Amino acid sequence: MKKLLTLVLLISAAALAFTIYNNQPKQELSLSAQLQEVLKNPEAEFPQLNKKTAKKEPVVILKTSQGDITIKLFPEYAPLAVENFLTHAKEGYYDGLTFHRVIKDFMIQTGDPKGDGSGGESIWAGKDSEKDPGTGFANEISPYLYNLRGAVSMANAGADTNGSQFFINQNNQDISGRLDPTTYHSKIIQAYKNGGNPNLDGSYTVFGQVIAGMDIVDQIAAVETDDKDKPKEDVVLKKIEIQSE
């Protein structure tokens, strides 16, 4: 009888341990491991490659002095950057700011209240030290998002220093031949034939993609600039309209 009771207790303890183990939050895969999983999947889907908007992809329109640029956002992969951007947009933080840094065949940049590349802060600055300890919020790097032509990315001054500035990748030259298929999925290599800046991948948070208005991006990129890459005549981000959340 005692042996049977002992056996029952051991089985119960094992079952409890198994239940507890399976209810523990699973540790997320490292970025490297995530990338390997993506590379092994020929059917992997990348949200930037689809101009249609999914239900959980907010859409905004940048109303600029040169015309409208429509962007879809990726909160699933860059939740901090999207929350920061949408909150700033709703509060009018970006209204009237200029594109202070413009480099043809590279990118166009805005989001700095000072207008010289030295300003701007996140929505958590001085409010939430866990998300922004005073130097900006964390990078969010995903094997599903890249600095393709039309990608919208956070500007930074080093890892985890994101504030309010962002840029749109404008380069339209075929970069695909430079990419290693052991680190880039074939679909992304194909997409880089349309241009982009793969040298920025892994260092800058991609959080959106232009789905209409790349002609306006190109138009802005073509304006005359000074020796600091600042347009000689202001290109203004009048406001950001949120179409859906």
TORLUM-920982 format. One record per residue (C-alpha): residue in one letter; x, y, z. Coordinates in steps of 0.2 Angstrom, whole numbers. Layout:
# TORLUM-920982
{node a; {X; Y; Z}}
...
***
This chain:
# TORLUM-920982
{node m; {0; 0; 0}}
{node k; {14; 12; 5}}
{node k; {23; 8; -12}}
{node l; {7; 12; -22}}
{node l; {5; 28; -12}}
{node t; {23; 33; -15}}
{node l; {21; 29; -34}}
{node v; {5; 40; -35}}
{node l; {13; 54; -26}}
{node l; {28; 53; -38}}
{node i; {17; 53; -53}}
{node s; {7; 68; -47}}
{node a; {23; 77; -43}}
{node a; {29; 74; -61}}
{node a; {13; 79; -68}}
{node l; {13; 95; -58}}
{node a; {31; 99; -63}}
{node f; {26; 96; -82}}
{node t; {11; 108; -80}}
{node i; {21; 121; -72}}
{node y; {35; 120; -85}}
{node n; {23; 121; -99}}
{node n; {14; 136; -92}}
{node q; {31; 146; -90}}
{node p; {33; 160; -103}}
{node k; {45; 153; -116}}
{node q; {61; 162; -119}}
{node e; {61; 171; -136}}
{node l; {73; 166; -149}}
{node s; {88; 176; -152}}
{node l; {88; 187; -167}}
{node s; {101; 176; -175}}
{node a; {90; 161; -172}}
{node q; {74; 170; -178}}
{node l; {84; 174; -194}}
{node q; {89; 156; -197}}
{node e; {71; 151; -195}}
{node v; {66; 164; -208}}
{node l; {79; 159; -220}}
{node k; {74; 140; -219}}
{node n; {56; 145; -224}}
{node p; {54; 148; -243}}
{node e; {36; 154; -240}}
{node a; {41; 167; -227}}
{node e; {30; 183; -228}}
{node f; {37; 200; -226}}
{node p; {25; 214; -223}}
{node q; {35; 227; -233}}
{node l; {33; 217; -249}}
{node n; {14; 218; -248}}
{node k; {6; 235; -253}}
{node k; {-10; 230; -246}}
{node t; {-13; 234; -227}}
{node a; {-17; 221; -214}}
{node k; {-29; 224; -200}}
{node k; {-16; 227; -187}}
{node e; {-6; 239; -198}}
{node p; {-10; 258; -195}}
{node v; {-10; 269; -210}}
{node v; {-4; 287; -210}}
{node i; {-2; 301; -222}}
{node l; {13; 313; -221}}
{node k; {6; 330; -228}}
{node t; {22; 338; -235}}
{node s; {25; 354; -244}}
{node q; {29; 344; -259}}
{node g; {14; 332; -258}}
{node d; {7; 317; -249}}
{node i; {16; 301; -243}}
{node t; {6; 287; -237}}
{node i; {14; 275; -225}}
{node k; {9; 259; -216}}
{node l; {16; 254; -199}}
{node f; {21; 238; -191}}
{node p; {17; 237; -173}}
{node e; {19; 218; -173}}
{node y; {38; 220; -176}}
{node a; {42; 237; -169}}
{node p; {29; 241; -156}}
{node l; {39; 255; -147}}
{node a; {43; 264; -163}}
{node v; {25; 264; -169}}
{node e; {18; 269; -152}}
{node n; {31; 283; -151}}
{node f; {27; 289; -169}}
{node l; {8; 288; -168}}
{node t; {8; 297; -151}}
{node h; {19; 311; -157}}
{node a; {8; 312; -173}}
{node k; {-8; 313; -163}}
{node e; {-1; 327; -152}}
{node g; {5; 337; -166}}
{node y; {23; 335; -162}}
{node y; {28; 334; -180}}
{node d; {18; 348; -187}}
{node g; {28; 361; -196}}
{node l; {44; 352; -195}}
{node t; {56; 352; -209}}
{node f; {66; 338; -218}}
{node h; {82; 344; -211}}
{node r; {93; 331; -219}}
{node v; {91; 326; -237}}
{node i; {104; 315; -247}}
{node k; {99; 310; -264}}
{node d; {101; 291; -268}}
{node f; {101; 288; -249}}
{node m; {87; 295; -238}}
{node i; {76; 310; -232}}
{node q; {75; 314; -214}}
{node t; {64; 324; -202}}
{node g; {56; 324; -185}}
{node d; {68; 336; -176}}
{node p; {60; 351; -168}}
{node k; {77; 360; -168}}
{node g; {78; 357; -187}}
{node d; {97; 353; -187}}
{node g; {98; 335; -182}}
{node s; {102; 338; -164}}
{node g; {85; 338; -156}}
{node g; {69; 328; -153}}
{node e; {64; 315; -139}}
{node s; {53; 300; -137}}
{node i; {36; 301; -129}}
{node w; {44; 292; -113}}
{node a; {58; 305; -110}}
{node g; {57; 311; -92}}
{node k; {41; 300; -89}}
{node d; {46; 282; -90}}
{node s; {64; 278; -87}}
{node e; {62; 260; -91}}
{node k; {58; 263; -109}}
{node d; {68; 279; -110}}
{node p; {82; 281; -97}}
{node g; {86; 298; -104}}
{node t; {96; 293; -120}}
{node g; {81; 286; -130}}
{node f; {72; 270; -132}}
{node a; {78; 253; -138}}
{node n; {81; 247; -156}}
{node e; {69; 234; -162}}
{node i; {77; 224; -175}}
{node s; {67; 211; -184}}
{node p; {72; 197; -198}}
{node y; {55; 202; -206}}
{node l; {59; 221; -209}}
{node y; {73; 229; -219}}
{node n; {79; 246; -225}}
{node l; {72; 243; -243}}
{node r; {67; 258; -254}}
{node g; {52; 266; -246}}
{node a; {56; 259; -228}}
{node v; {53; 271; -214}}
{node s; {66; 269; -200}}
{node m; {70; 278; -184}}
{node a; {86; 289; -184}}
{node n; {98; 287; -170}}
{node a; {115; 292; -163}}
{node g; {120; 274; -159}}
{node a; {111; 258; -152}}
{node d; {95; 262; -142}}
{node t; {95; 281; -144}}
{node n; {79; 283; -153}}
{node g; {69; 299; -150}}
{node s; {58; 307; -163}}
{node q; {68; 308; -179}}
{node f; {64; 296; -193}}
{node f; {69; 294; -211}}
{node i; {63; 286; -227}}
{node n; {75; 276; -237}}
{node q; {75; 283; -255}}
{node n; {90; 275; -265}}
{node n; {83; 267; -281}}
{node q; {99; 258; -286}}
{node d; {99; 239; -287}}
{node i; {109; 233; -272}}
{node s; {104; 215; -273}}
{node g; {121; 209; -280}}
{node r; {130; 214; -264}}
{node l; {119; 203; -252}}
{node d; {124; 186; -245}}
{node p; {110; 173; -247}}
{node t; {116; 165; -231}}
{node t; {110; 181; -221}}
{node y; {96; 188; -233}}
{node h; {80; 178; -238}}
{node s; {78; 177; -257}}
{node k; {63; 187; -257}}
{node i; {72; 202; -248}}
{node i; {86; 200; -260}}
{node q; {74; 202; -274}}
{node a; {66; 217; -266}}
{node y; {83; 226; -265}}
{node k; {84; 226; -284}}
{node n; {72; 241; -282}}
{node g; {84; 250; -271}}
{node g; {87; 253; -252}}
{node n; {101; 254; -240}}
{node p; {105; 236; -233}}
{node n; {121; 243; -224}}
{node l; {108; 250; -212}}
{node d; {100; 234; -208}}
{node g; {103; 228; -190}}
{node s; {107; 246; -184}}
{node y; {91; 255; -187}}
{node t; {73; 251; -182}}
{node v; {62; 249; -197}}
{node f; {44; 253; -192}}
{node g; {35; 257; -208}}
{node q; {34; 257; -227}}
{node v; {28; 269; -240}}
{node i; {14; 262; -250}}
{node a; {10; 278; -260}}
{node g; {19; 294; -264}}
{node m; {37; 287; -267}}
{node d; {37; 300; -281}}
{node i; {36; 313; -268}}
{node v; {50; 305; -258}}
{node d; {61; 306; -274}}
{node q; {55; 324; -277}}
{node i; {61; 329; -260}}
{node a; {77; 319; -262}}
{node a; {81; 329; -277}}
{node v; {80; 347; -270}}
{node e; {96; 357; -269}}
{node t; {105; 356; -252}}
{node d; {119; 365; -243}}
{node d; {136; 357; -237}}
{node k; {127; 350; -222}}
{node d; {113; 341; -233}}
{node k; {100; 353; -227}}
{node p; {88; 359; -241}}
{node k; {92; 377; -246}}
{node e; {73; 380; -247}}
{node d; {63; 372; -232}}
{node v; {53; 356; -236}}
{node v; {40; 355; -223}}
{node l; {31; 341; -215}}
{node k; {14; 351; -212}}
{node k; {6; 337; -202}}
{node i; {3; 319; -201}}
{node e; {-15; 312; -204}}
{node i; {-19; 295; -196}}
{node q; {-30; 286; -208}}
{node s; {-32; 270; -197}}
{node e; {-25; 262; -182}}
***
